[in-house]
Amino acid sequence: MALEWLIEILKGTGKLFLNPVFYYLFFIVALLGVSRVKRERKNFHVRAENAYFELRQLLPLGIIIGLVLSLVSITAGLVVPLETIVFTAIFTLVWSITTRIRWMAPAYTLGFAFFATIFAAEQQWQLPAFLTSIKDSEETVFPSIAVLLALLLIGEGILIFKNGRKGSSPKLITSKRGQRVGIHEVKRLWMLPLFLLIPGEALKAPFEWWPVFTVGGSTYSIILVPFAIGFFQRMQGNLPAGAVKKIGKKVIWLGVFIALLSISGYWYPLASIVVVTIAIIGREMITLRQRIQEENLPFYFSKRNQGVMVLGIIPGSPASNMGLKVGELITKVNGLVVHDRTSFYEALLKNRAHCKLEVFDVNGQIRFAQRALYEGDHHELGILFIPDEIKNGSEAV
């Protein structure tokens, strides 16, 4: 039996490459990287992370989380109809057209696919012949989808908590008072591949070679499904790392709560409808509450009377090697007090061989950062500042 399962899992893994969503996510992520670089170059004449940053985040952590959730899903005996997988793929494509990346999250793709599956079953749509798996386990299939949604919410929360805070993108905007201020954005798309059990011989009809096996008198197929995890967050009144981690924790707890509620669906199938509805509303409320809180806070990255605020750090730059962090306030350069980008640059030129910075860190503690300067990099520390005055863009120092 163990060998049979291993063979079917290996075969199911290979079928991941038949899913168009798999390739589509790479395309969308590539667009995200290119558009971010263009915007950063417009604001600062230099980009922070390169255009491949988003592509590097797409899969690694998602694969690990997907394997863990797959083990939980298969061990729990979750059986998901092929109709739901198809509808999820359709909603993933539809929501991507809106350019709102956060709608490509499980609550909005699998959540709406859940209701589409119910509607299709009730209306007895004349779907293609292979979309008949729902008929084989109608009483347990809807609670299983609710549990799957809960697992994906937990996976989404972990991705946000662990990965979302990395590489947030600095951006310049104009405040309501007409002042140039900075914010940070995280626009990320992850892929979470998940092994799922498909009831009956839904895949065998059109694909005779598809692996089908029997457990306890019931027939199942295994398929590896690439779920999209879209995330977007804008921070204006908080440091990006801490703000993103808070959202990640909230999404994890929402997933745990939905998981507990979804168990009731196995006794009362109609309860699954309520559970999925709560999941969609809950996920939306987390986003809306965060947005409202940020809009009511003063801008963290704004021009200060004393010192210059670090809006961004270019990876691998001298500033990065000096340990400077986003949100820190540089008050002195080479012993001279600075209050804007111009005075910073002038103080930097006082000593062409060495740079010593006095910095207030994010905890309000004073520390010193220093580094020897070499010919050609004295004016390119890799720090992104808010411009001294309103104009089309700013330059890095």
URPE-V986864 format. One record per backbone hydrogen bond with DSSP energy under -0.5 kcal/mol. NH is the residue of the N-H (numbers start at 1). CO is the residue of the C=O. If there is no record, write none. Layout:
# URPE-V986864
[[NH:CO] [NH:CO]]
This chain:
# URPE-V986864
[[5:1] [6:2] [7:3] [8:4] [9:5] [10:6] [11:7] [12:8] [13:9] [14:10] [15:11] [16:13] [17:14] [18:15] [19:16] [20:18] [22:19] [23:19] [24:20] [25:21] [26:22] [27:23] [28:24] [29:25] [30:26] [31:27] [32:28] [33:29] [34:30] [35:31] [36:32] [37:33] [38:34] [39:35] [40:36] [41:37] [42:38] [43:39] [44:40] [45:41] [46:40] [53:50] [56:52] [57:53] [58:54] [58:55] [63:59] [64:60] [65:61] [66:62] [67:63] [68:64] [69:65] [70:66] [71:67] [72:68] [73:69] [74:70] [75:71] [76:72] [77:74] [78:73] [80:78] [80:197] [84:81] [85:81] [86:82] [87:83] [88:84] [89:85] [90:86] [91:87] [92:88] [93:89] [94:90] [95:91] [96:92] [97:93] [97:94] [98:94] [98:95] [99:96] [100:95] [101:99] [103:100] [104:101] [105:102] [108:105] [109:105] [110:106] [111:106] [113:109] [114:110] [115:111] [116:112] [117:113] [118:114] [119:115] [120:116] [121:117] [122:118] [123:119] [124:120] [125:120] [127:125] [131:128] [132:130] [135:132] [136:133] [137:134] [140:137] [141:137] [142:138] [144:140] [145:141] [146:142] [147:143] [148:144] [149:145] [150:146] [151:147] [152:148] [153:149] [154:150] [155:151] [156:152] [157:153] [158:154] [159:155] [160:156] [161:157] [162:158] [163:159] [164:159] [164:160] [165:160] [166:163] [168:165] [169:185] [170:168] [171:183] [173:181] [175:173] [175:179] [178:175] [181:173] [181:179] [182:301] [183:171] [184:235] [185:169] [186:233] [188:186] [188:231] [190:229] [191:58] [192:227] [193:191] [194:225] [196:223] [197:78] [198:221] [200:219] [202:199] [204:201] [205:201] [207:203] [208:206] [210:207] [213:220] [215:218] [218:215] [220:213] [221:198] [222:211] [223:196] [224:12] [225:194] [225:223] [227:192] [227:225] [229:190] [230:104] [231:188] [233:186] [235:184] [243:239] [244:240] [245:241] [246:242] [247:243] [248:244] [249:245] [250:246] [251:247] [252:248] [253:249] [254:250] [255:251] [256:252] [257:253] [258:254] [259:255] [260:256] [261:257] [262:258] [263:259] [263:260] [264:261] [265:262] [266:263] [267:264] [268:264] [271:268] [272:269] [273:270] [274:270] [275:271] [276:272] [277:273] [278:274] [279:275] [280:276] [281:277] [282:278] [283:279] [284:280] [285:281] [286:282] [287:283] [288:284] [289:285] [290:286] [291:287] [292:288] [293:289] [294:290] [295:291] [296:292] [297:294] [300:236] [301:182] [301:236] [302:300] [307:305] [307:338] [308:330] [310:328] [311:309] [311:384] [312:384] [314:382] [315:313] [317:314] [319:381] [321:317] [322:318] [323:320] [324:319] [327:310] [328:325] [329:360] [330:308] [330:328] [331:329] [331:358] [332:358] [333:336] [334:356] [336:333] [338:331] [344:340] [345:341] [346:342] [347:343] [348:344] [349:345] [350:347] [351:348] [355:371] [357:369] [358:332] [359:357] [359:367] [360:329] [361:359] [361:365] [364:361] [367:359] [369:357] [371:355] [373:353] [377:374] [378:374] [380:377] [381:397] [384:312] [385:383] [385:395] [394:43] [396:44] [397:383]]
